[in-house]
């Protein structure tokens, strides 16, 4: 697995001295022709030049970055990959994971120690977190992520989480700053969907509704006499949500009759929809339940 894991760096100007690159994250090879998966937050700065360093220390220029607008995922296309050292990973199945099973994390810990291997177990499934990078200052809400106690340090972001068979089951994404041995990773099946989308269209052609939200959990719903669902914090200008008449403080309870829960979040449901598809939103507003229709559009590039 070591040859398939890479380090992501930022190339710095000569005026900064001898250290001509800054290592900021990790990634793994999914195609020996030069495709590398990492986190979007690792490569969120569009004004810098990124490089990929393989397990032997060879540096490659990044030709292009494709950022998934709805998930913390990015695909890097590198220049002239070495067929001798570029080996793609084997992808597992994240739908059949169980709490307690063995897990292995690999990445460039602390932006310094390349190919660091740590072990642990799957500690939880279906978590919701706010993820970001201490290097890039980028945060976003992620749902349905995997929790693990395999040590994930700053710099590990974008590296693979493996099962005992050496298959990638998730992408290491975040750590809980307030606790120890609490790390999070994006399930590999989400990445599979993104890769299939990318390979068929050459881009991330994702359906987009256009709201930011927080989940009203079952417990919160009971305590506050509200329905369970997605509480709308804001609506993007000129988005399908705004055009459909969604408003701040609405609670979206269902999409096409499918209930929104902690495990089955709004993002999870929208990810299964297609650009141009019209969906029926069941919403709770002013103590009343109503239905409105929204036509999903392609997510804006980031």
Order of alpha helices (4+ residues) and beta strands (2+ residues): beta-beta-beta-beta-beta-beta-beta-beta-beta-beta-beta-beta-alpha-beta-beta-alpha-beta-alpha-beta-beta-alpha-beta-beta-beta
